Amino acid sequence: MKKNYYLWILLIIVQVFVIQNTYAQQGMITGIVKDVNGEPIIGASVKVQGTTVGTITDLDGKFSVKASSGAVLQVSYIGYVTEKIQVGNRTGLTITLKEDSHLVDEVVVVGYGTQKKVNLTGSVEAVSGKDLAKRPVMNTMSALQGMASGVTVTSTSGQPGKEDESIMIRGIGTLNNSNPLVLIDGVASSVNAVNPQDIESISILKDASSAAIYGSRAANGVVLITTKRAEEGKLRISFNSNVGLQKMTEQPKFLGAIDYMELYDLANSNDTRNMNTGAAGGVIYGEDYIANYKAKMNQDPYNYPNTDWQAITYKEPAIQHMHNLTLSGGTEKLRALASLNYTDQEGVFPDTYMKRYSVRVNTDYKFNDKLSAGIDISGRHSVVSEPGSDVASIIGAVRRTAPIYPWVTPNGNPAYVQIGANTWALSQEKLKGYNRNWYQEAVVNMKVAYSPIKEIRLDVSYSPKFNFDSNKVYNNIVPFYDVDDNPVTTVQKRALVQRRNYTFNDDFKFLINFDKDFHKHSIQLLAGFQQITYYGENLYGRREGSEFNYDQIASFPVVNQSTDGNASEMALQSFFGRLNYDYAGKYLFEANVRYDGSSRFAKGNRWGLFPSFSAGWRISEENFMKNIKWLSNAKLRASWGQLGNQEVGSYYPFSMDINLAEPVVFNGEVVQGYAARDYAFRDISWETTTMTNVGIDLGFFNNKLNFTFDYYVRKTCDILMNLDIPSFMGYNNSPLRNAGVVENKGWELSLAFNDRIGDFSYRISANLSDVKNEIKDMKGIVNNFDDLYTNRAGYSINSIWGLEADGLFASFNDARSYPVTQFGNLQGGDIKYKDQPTIDTDGDGIPDTGDGQITSEDYVVIGNTIPRYTYSFNLAAEYKNFDIELFFQGVGKRDGYLRDDLAWAFNNGAKVQQWQKDNMWKEGETNSKYPRMFISSANNIKPSTYWLQDASYLRLKNLQIGYTIPRKILSHTFLDGVRVYFSAQNLFTFDKMTEGYDPEQHPTKAQNSVPLLKTYSFGINVNF
């Protein structure tokens, strides 16, 4: 023991001597790190390669570090290309770092890993978090719109927290759920679950080759969101703040009381016209009443009101603001990033708002060169509120309530409205109550990585996710009064509804990676196992009839109550693998396979195998191409693969629904029993999507100009559809069967150019894509025309079916003499429909003449709401410290359709819009944009091309002008960088829609939705 003690003393002495001797051979190296403009870079990392010795630059960009003459300094800073400098005999260095404008494009995040973009063989598109952060919108989905080819983001509403946004990748490929798989740092989530300021990059996997590694969850594409992580170095603090004002992009222009009454009389006289003589019918108000009303309207607004229900219901502008604080830094061993975000958005509709708080902590710890670990924790809490009478119903009432009713009494009380509703009163939380949602989410992502040897890495991760959602609706009794301020008795009851939802997801993954380069060969292998489980439960309770204005359940009697609740669970187990092979950087091959088992299907049908193969040829790396200096990159790609879809709307689609309270007769008495209520087929299984993709990537002039083109065919078979069963089986439902087939064909093109001329740099990028689908098979199902949108084999999903309009009848006699039977009693100004050929008169098997009457047999496809020829282009420039960026987005072809309150004056009490008055039919006209005025018409409200709209558009989605304060000014402060900017969202639009309607909103879902918003904002980014 004593000998060991002396041995340790000797070793320590020797080690100290060696260290001292080493330092004696080292010298102090000083230098300065600058950018290409000569500005010092503060906080750049300067490290002696192969050692733990390092430092960071000071406020002047200067550094000093001990290093030997043979050492190599590695200099790096976020957003710049890393430089390696040989020290040699120099003691003073000036190092210039170039901005890395292709930082995200160089290495792209793919399924369970990363790849160099030049080596990709699948269709993957990357979007940088830096570009997303330039758009000061309230959520990530809105920021992503137009940023990637083949990716369509649509929004239905401008209501905070209820925008009802959706994302499609390469169109709709199924009759069921068409949402893509979204993963945030590998954990399934939603796009809007992450703060845009926390995003490092987004990768969109569009073809089967890139997405097949996710198997049954990836049939509609995959969105991979990677959040920011800390870099080694001193503590860095960044603060971003943005405050803006929002207004509606469009809203209908309704006429006032006088126009309303005059046109109502005209419509009534048309509707009551004598069908024998053509004489006009009677009126409701009459000229004398209207003249008297007009004379007294300004003096007595309570008895002779002229209420603009939009003006008194909406409130503009609405304020939004968001603030983000990020702290990051670390040592060689430990790195950590913490982010805090607060977002507050008021609505243009009264008492609507969204408040969101989010936090994220990403940590990485390196035990040694072989073992590392990390834990990411994220959470968010949001509150979304609207009045007790939901916004959709109030907006509908705004459009249906005539201007001839007052909104308040002389004493300021809510006025009673006979037909329609007092939308001002119903939109006030203090009067009507509230409908409020609380959302909480917590995600923990624990990871361990171990590399026993250089070529092998083992990764294990476990990610539990908790969601708690609650909803509370309190409907109060609104006291209404007549114009004399006398109370008006109305049928109202106080009601309270409360819902609680809880879900728990956990995700376990085990991966083995093998990476080996030898000679000109490079091979990577991935094998993995994943298990995902889900459990959810919800509770519902309702009470009504309280005598007190108190929003707690204790104040409501128990006699009028109802309760409900249920629970569900699901599990998915998967085995998967991938092979990547690269020969000499020229010939690329990738193969993926995933074997999924889902509890959504019965035993014997739970497992599905999903393979994919892809190859690439980098022609630019061939020797015969080396002399072509202007060609930087040329790569051909091709892929084929299969994906599955288990998202069929139910966790147990193979299970029969059992009623546990079924009355049955037993021994002559009715007793409680149980019985199957809905039938189900146990042999249903996966929807399977097969996709073929070919593409080309080109780079010119040292990759200043880049071009990408893809063409694909995507076919989904065994789509689950509800098929009828014989009535003698005793069930009333139509159970799911694997039946449908849908095919998509499309292409995508993207182009980008960037360059620098002295202090001036600029970037131009654009993308264009198109996709068209066709329902190939529906197993004989022929849907009736019960709705505007009908799916039938041989046609596209979301096809609009209707009659083909042939103008308007020029006069009463023209209408009465028309030989084709239409709907109701026709007169001048009614829509004339084309009698489609349905009868074969010459026996050639082709119908050549109509049957003399307009029926459902005359319905044809008249349009489609799926966007086609979606495009965007971005123009950005920087001059010294100034920057400007314009982002345009649009749709080249899309059909909109006006109906109900949006289209027809007086429909369900609707008001009259300016465009209806300006364009209504007059005697002798056949091409007016609006037919005769009518209150009710069986003929004019039929689905037809007459009400079809061109919903194509070009919109300036974002304009941003910024200024970065020079570093020289900040060099003697504690600030590292400051940028201020002005931004405008949805600034202007070129379109052909009827005035008052936004072409970007879904044509029918937007019927009673808040219009989309135009935003003007100011922001500041500060780095410490």
VEXDOKOL-155245 format. One record per residue (C-alpha): residue in one letter; x, y, z. Coordinates in pm, whole numbers, plus 50000, padded with zeros to 5 digits. Example, Ala and Ser with C-alpha at 12.3 -4.5 7.8 and 13.67 -1.06 7.14 Angstrom:
A512304955050780;S513674989450714;
END
This chain:
M500005000050000;K502875023050092;K504625015449760;N501465025549573;Y501365058049768;Y504915067249662;L504125057249307;W501185081549296;I503395109649431;L505965102749162;L503345102748884;I501915135949000;I505365152049003;V506085139248653;Q502695151548527;V503215186348669;F506665187548509;V505235177248173;I502445202848191;Q504865230648285;N507175220248004;T504255220447761;Y503175255347859;A506745266447830;Q506515257147463;Q503245276147416;G502785312947344;M499945337747385;I498065342047057;T495965373447017;G493605383246741;I490335398346629;V487315381746465;K485305402146214;D482515397045962;V482825404745590;N481795440845656;G484645445445901;E482345446246204;P483725428346514;I481905396246610;I481185395746981;G481045362247159;A482635341146885;S484125308347008;V487905304346966;K489085269347055;V492405251147021;Q491435220646817;G491825187546997;T492035203547343;T489735218847602;V491555252347577;G489405280247442;T487905314647490;I485355338447339;T485795372347176;D485135403947377;L483055434747293;D485625445147033;G485815410546876;K489265404947029;F490605373547194;S493745358947347;V494525322147394;K497585300947471;A498575278147183;S501665262547033;S502965270746687;G501615237946551;A498105243246692;V494945248746488;L492395274246607;Q488735266246541;V486675298246524;S482875296146514;Y479785317246566;I476105309946511;G475095318346154;Y478655319146019;V480905293845848;T483395278746094;E487045286946014;K490135266346106;I493385286546128;Q496935272446152;V498805293046415;G502335288646278;N504795315246386;R502145342446408;T501145358446737;G498515382346598;L495605370846383;T492765387846194;I490045362446120;T487055369445894;L483935347945923;K481545345745631;E477805344345689;D476445309545620;S473375316745410;H472805279545352;L473145268345713;V469905248545717;D470225236145360;E473595220045423;V472385194945681;V468715185145674;V466795168145951;V465235135345832;G463485106746006;Y465495096446315;G468585115446203;T470175140645969;Q471615139845619;K473565163245399;K471225179045150;V473465169444858;N473055132844957;L469265132644983;T467475108844749;G463965116244873;S461815147444847;V462595167845158;E462225205345196;A463785225345478;V462585258345622;S464845277445859;G463615290246192;K465235323446106;D462855327545812;L459845317646022;A460745342746293;K460625371046039;R456865367446017;P455375381346341;V452265359546339;M450595343446636;N451425307246559;T453765284846363;M451135272746115;S450545308145989;A454285314045962;L454705282445751;Q452165292845487;G453765295445145;M457255286745271;A457485252445105;S456335239444767;G453525214044775;V452505224545126;T449105241445158;V448085259645475;T444515272645494;S442705292345760;T438985295445816;S438745322846076;G440505353046222;Q439245345346572;P442115342746823;G442855306746915;K440145293546682;E441665299646340;D440765264046236;E443935261046032;S444845230045837;I447935218245654;M448105195245353;I451185180345190;R450715172244822;G446945174844833;I444245152244975;G444985115344926;T442195099545129;L438525104045214;N439455103045583;N442025122045790;S444485139845558;N446595156745827;P450355150345818;L452335135946106;V453945164046308;L456955156946530;I458615182346759;D462095169646844;G460835134746763;V457655136346973;A454235136046803;S452435168946847;S450785196746646;V452425224446446;N451065251746672;A452295234446988;V455705250946949;N456595287546977;P457925300046639;Q460845317046817;D462005283146951;I462355266846608;E465755259646458;S464405243346142;I461435225345989;S461875196045751;I458925184845540;L459065148745421;K456915147345111;D457525114444934;A457315078245048;S461085073945047;S461665100645310;A458515093545512;A458335055245505;I460535052745814;Y457425065046003;G455195038745842;S451505039545924;R451535075046057;A453105091045749;A450615085445466;N449915122845448;G453535133845484;V455655143345783;V456575176845938;L459735175046150;I460245204946379;T463645208346543;T463965233146828;K466995254046912;R469775240847133;A472525258347323;E476035262947189;E479195260847394;G480245294947522;K479235323047752;L475665329947854;R473725345647568;I470425363447624;S468015373747352;F464755392447389;N462205396647112;S459105417947141;N456365426346893;V453245447946927;G450665450946652;L447225462746547;Q444815440346358;K441945448146124;M439725426445909;T440885420945552;E437335421045419;Q433745421945537;P430415424745354;K428975459645303;F425345459645415;L422855486645322;G420995509045563;A417355509945668;I415945529345372;D417565507245108;Y416535476745307;M412845486245311;E412765497244947;L414385465344825;Y412285443845057;D409195459044898;L410635451744554;A411385415744652;N407925410844799;S406225425144491;N408265400844278;D407435370944497;T403695378744494;R403525386644124;N400385375443940;M401555345543736;N398725349743485;T399065386543400;G402585393843519;A401375422643735;A403575431044034;G402375420744378;G401995440444698;V404505457544925;I405115456445300;Y406305491645381;G405215514245097;E406595547244971;D404795569245228;Y406015549145527;I409575548945396;A409525586645328;N408255593745681;Y410845569745825;K413625587345637;A412505621545760;K412525611146126;M415515587646122;N418065612846245;Q415795629546502;D414455597646663;P416985569246619;Y415185546946870;N411805545346694;Y413315550246348;P416665532846376;N419325528246109;T421545503346287;D424825491846140;W425055458646324;Q428595452246201;A429865485546330;I428365481746677;T429295444846711;Y432875443846583;K435655464546736;E438695475446540;P441605477046567;A442455448146796;I445785447046977;Q448205417946974;H451575414847139;M454105387247194;H457335386447389;N460075360447396;L463115356747623;T465825330947551;L468895322647758;S471525298447634;G475115288747693;G477295261747837;T480595244547871;E482105215447684;K480265192447926;L476935209547985;R474845231147754;A471395245247829;L468795267047662;A465725281847829;S462965300047646;L459955318847780;N457135332047563;Y454005352347627;T451425359347358;D448285380347398;Q445875385347112;E442605404147127;G439925396946871;V438105421046643;F435005405046790;P434135417247143;D435375397347440;T437315372847227;Y440945367547312;M443775342747335;K446515343447598;R449345318347577;Y452325311447800;S455025287047696;V458335275447836;R461045253147697;V464265240347854;N466655219947637;T469735205647806;D472625184147683;Y475275167947898;K478425150947770;F479855126148022;N482735116847794;D483435110347428;K481225079347437;L478305087947663;S475955117747649;A472445125347768;G469835152047742;I466485161947879;D464045185847716;I461075199547906;S458395220547744;G455055233147862;R452335256447751;H449205271147899;S446645289847695;V443245305247748;V440835310847458;S437605329447527;E434505340847344;P430995352247449;G428465327447586;S426625328647256;D429355314847035;V430885337646775;A429575317846477;S425945321946581;I426395359046652;I428055365346314;G425155347446150;A422795370346337;V424795401046231;R424095391845870;R420435383945932;T419295412046160;A417765441145973;P418935477146028;I415385487446123;Y415855475446483;P417625495946754;W420485481246956;V419955501447275;T417085520347437;P417185557447530;N418425546747875;G421205525447729;N419575491647795;P419785463047543;A416955467247293;Y414695438347203;V414925426846841;Q411815410346699;I413425392246406;G417085383146433;A419085391046745;N420675419846931;T424205410146842;W425705438347048;A424145424547366;L424915388247286;S428575396547221;Q429095412247566;E430515388647827;K429095410148109;L425605404747969;K425545370447805;G428365351647977;Y431325333747827;N432615302847653;R436175297247777;N438755270447705;W441895262847902;Y444645241847745;Q447685228147929;E450425206347788;A453625192747938;V456215172547746;V459365156347880;N461885141747637;M464695121547801;K467555109147583;V470735089047627;A473335082247357;Y476245058047384;S479005050847131;P480985019747229;I483115024546918;K483405052346663;E481145035746407;I478245026446636;R475875048046838;L472995036247056;D470125060247130;V467385055147387;S464615080147454;Y461415081547653;S458895109447606;P455735112547816;K453245139547715;F450345152147926;N447405172547800;F444685187948014;D441845206147840;S438825221448006;N435875241147878;K433325261948064;V430265277547905;Y428135301048110;N424995314047943;N423395342448134;I419945357948088;V420145390647894;P417525416248004;F415905431447693;Y413765463047679;D411455479947431;V412085515347308;D410145528847608;D412535510247841;N409915485147951;P411275450048018;V410455424447750;T409835388647857;T411925363947656;V412405326447674;Q415865323347829;K417455300448085;R420745303148259;A422885273248176;L426305260548275;V428315234648083;Q431675221048195;R433965196548018;R437205180448127;N439565161647895;Y442765144247992;T445165125647764;F448465108547825;N450855097747551;D454185080847593;D456775073047331;F459705049247379;K462425045947115;F465565025147087;L467905031446792;I471135015846671;N473175036246421;F476145023546224;D478255047646017;K481355036445828;D483465051845552;F486065031045368;H487825040145046;K485115055944829;H482295038345008;S480085052745279;I477415032545452;Q474955041145727;L472605016545891;L469725023646127;A467654998346320;G465025007846571;F462094998846789;Q459305022546895;Q456245018847113;I453575045547148;T450615043747385;Y447685067047432;Y445055070247701;G442315096247718;E439195103147916;N436625130747927;L433765141948146;Y430775163748063;G428215180348285;R425355204748225;R422885222248451;E420345249348379;G417685270448546;S419615290148807;E417895320548956;F421205337549026;N423805353748803;Y426565331548939;D428765310148716;Q429355281248956;I427635247648945;A426445250549305;S423985278049207;F422135255348962;P419375230849063;V420055193749019;V416695186748853;N417835199348513;Q421165182848463;S422895158448233;T426255141048251;D428375120248020;G431895106947988;N434065080747827;A437615067847802;S439715053847519;E443175039847464;M445415030047175;A448855015147118;L451265013246826;Q454344991046817;S456954993846544;F460184978946412;F462054998346147;G465335001445963;R467195021645705;L470195016745477;N472085045545316;Y474865038845068;D477085064544899;Y479785056644647;A482305084344579;G479685110944645;K478125102144308;Y475855072144343;L473335072544626;F470925046044747;E468505044445037;A466125017345157;N463615020245444;V461274995345601;R458814997845888;Y456664970746041;D453764985646238;G451214969546465;S448164990146566;S445494983346826;R443005001446602;F442574968946409;A441554934146518;K443984905446564;G445084891646231;N444954926046067;R447034947046303;W450414944746136;G451494962045818;L454804963245631;F455794995945466;P458954996145248;S460585022845033;F463555025644798;S465265055844646;A468355063444442;G470275094044333;W472955102044080;R475085133144132;I475985139443771;S477975170343864;E480555148344042;E481385128543729;N484765135743571;F483195145043239;M481305173343416;K484265188743600;N485045213843326;I481565229043344;K482445255843598;W479025272543605;L477325240243716;S477835235244089;N475445206644149;A473285183443941;K471455154144091;L468765130843961;R466475114044215;A463885086244200;S461915069144475;W459145044144535;G457505034544861;Q454415025245055;L452855041545358;G449925033045582;N447095052345742;Q445435042046066;E443755075646136;V440185064746069;G438325085646326;S437805058346586;Y440075039246819;Y437945007846781;P436505007846426;F436454969546423;S434384967246743;M430604966146761;D428964993046974;I427194977047270;N424224993547442;L424324983647810;A420814996947878;E418844978747609;P415264969647718;V414524932847646;V411624909547722;F412504881247959;N409874857648104;G407154881147988;E408694911548155;V410694940748020;V414094941348187;Q417374959248125;G419804940247908;Y422494947147654;A422684943847278;A424864953246985;R423734986846854;D426054992646556;Y427574966146332;A431314964746256;F433524943546029;R436504928546209;D438554923645893;I439144960545823;S442794970845805;W445244997145686;E444745022445414;T447845018845197;T449445047045000;T451915039444720;M453985068444592;T456435072044304;N458595103244282;V461205115744035;G463145147944079;I466125168643983;D468265192844186;L470465218344011;G472905244144143;F474615270943935;F477375296543985;N478785282744309;N475235274344422;K474075310244406;L471225298144187;N469365266444288;F466565248344109;T464495218244219;F461715199844037;D459655169444143;Y456905149343977;Y454935123544173;V452065098944156;R450375089644483;K447735062444500;T445835053144815;C443985019844822;D441695002745073;I440335036145194;L437925030245479;M434395040045382;N430935035845530;L429125009445324;D425455000745359;I424444966345488;P421134947845435;S418324960345657;F417384924845762;M420564923945972;G418794947046216;Y421384975046230;N420875010946123;N424515020746074;S426795018545772;P429985001545899;L433495008345773;R435004986945497;N438244989145300;A436775000944971;G437945033844819;V440825042644587;V442155078144534;E444995088844303;N446965121344315;K449275134144045;G451315165344093;W454525184544048;E456595209844242;L459125235644137;S461335258244348;L463925284044251;A466305305044463;F469055330044390;N471245349644630;D474235372144580;R476245400144736;I477615431544569;G479745450344816;D477545461245106;F474405451044916;S473085415344935;Y469835401644804;R467825369444785;I465075359144547;S463145326844589;A459955312544446;N457995280344442;L455085267244238;S453195234544271;D450065217244148;V448225185444237;K445055169844103;N443275140244255;E440675115744132;I438495091144318;K439155059044126;D436795035744309;M434045037744572;K432785001844544;G429595012544370;I428645039744618;V426835068444446;N426345097344688;N423225118244650;F423475155744603;D422505163144961;D425225189144995;L427195212044771;Y430235189144792;T429705153644675;N432315126544629;R431775102944336;A434045078544155;G435725093743852;Y435855128743999;S437995148744241;I437525150144616;N435595181444723;S433995185544381;I431205211144370;W428165197044193;G425395218744057;L423385230443761;E424845248943466;A423335283743460;D422445298443121;G421925334643220;L418695350443342;F415235352443190;A414985386343022;S411295391743100;F408165376643245;N407065363642905;D410515349242837;A410305329143158;R406715317443114;S407385305242758;Y410505285242849;P409795248942749;V411935233243022;T410385227343364;Q412485242343642;F411505250544002;G408485270844113;N406785298443917;L409365314543692;Q409515351543603;G411905377043460;G415225378243642;D415145341743750;I418105319343671;K417805297943358;Y419415263443376;K420785241843098;D418885209643034;Q421785185143009;P421655157242748;T420185126742922;I418275110042635;D419815091042343;T417675098242036;D419885083141765;G420795050641937;D424555056141942;G424715051842318;I425545088442379;P422845111342527;D422215140242287;T419125158442414;G417535169042738;D414395154742894;G412585187942927;Q412905191443302;I415645201743544;T416375174343798;S419365159443977;E420195142443646;D421275176643521;Y423875181443793;V427465183643669;V430795191643832;I431015229443834;G434095235244051;N436405224244331;T437605241144649;I441025224144664;P443705250044573;R445675244044255;Y448795261344124;T449795273344470;Y452795296344461;S454875320944657;F457875342944599;N460155361244835;L462245392444772;A464795402345035;A467635427245038;E470145440845285;Y472265472045258;K474675477745541;N472385478545845;F469075481445661;D466995451945544;I463705447645363;E461715416645273;L458515411145076;F456755377745080;F453945370844832;Q451685340444836;G448835330044613;V446655304044447;G446335302144070;K443095282444055;R440415276744314;D436645278844318;G434585296244580;Y430845294344620;L428445319844765;R425245307444921;D422805313645204;D423325346745384;L426495354245186;A424685352544853;W420955358544886;A419395390445018;F416645384445276;N417625347845316;N416435337945665;G415935374945731;A419335384645588;K420135420445498;V421005434345155;Q424595439145045;Q425835467444828;W426915444344545;Q423445428644533;K421765462344484;D424335474444231;N424145442844019;M420515431744051;W418525422643743;K416585448843547;E413965442743281;G415525430142957;E418875419943107;T420145384043085;N423665386243230;S423225405743554;K425445394243841;Y422425392144073;P418975379343981;R415715396844059;M415205406344422;F413445378344606;I412635368644962;S411995332444877;S412745314044553;A412895276544502;N414595282444167;N417335307744236;I418955290944535;K419765258144362;P423485249744343;S424665263144009;T427475280143822;Y425645313043875;W426915315244234;L430375301544157;Q433295324744233;D436885326744112;A438795323344441;S442305326244295;Y444405353744447;L447815369644497;R448485383944843;L451355403244997;K451525381245304;N454325399945473;L456325431745433;Q459125437945678;I461575466845702;G464335465045961;Y467375483246089;T470245467746285;I472185491446509;P475905489946418;R478085470246657;K480465499446691;I477715518946864;L476985489747096;S480615480347160;H480805499247488;T477435487247617;F476235454147752;L474275448447428;D475465423947164;G472965433446894;V469775453446843;R467375452346549;V464125471746516;Y461565465346246;F458125472846106;S456025444745965;A452695442645784;Q450795410145734;N448145404845462;L448795440045339;F446915438445009;T445315412744779;F444635409444408;D441545387844350;K438265384644163;M435975375744452;T432795395244519;E433565425744729;G433535418345100;Y434845382745088;D438365369845144;P439445344144882;E441905328245125;Q439155317245362;H437495283845296;P434475292245080;T431875274445294;K433505269945635;A433875307645652;Q430095312145633;N429845324445993;S433515329846073;V435505360446173;P437225374445863;L440975370045829;L443125397645972;K445465424345843;T448245432346090;Y450575462046135;S453265456746396;F456515470046536;G459175448246692;I462595447746848;N465205420246881;V467865425147147;N470855402647215;F472955405247530;
END
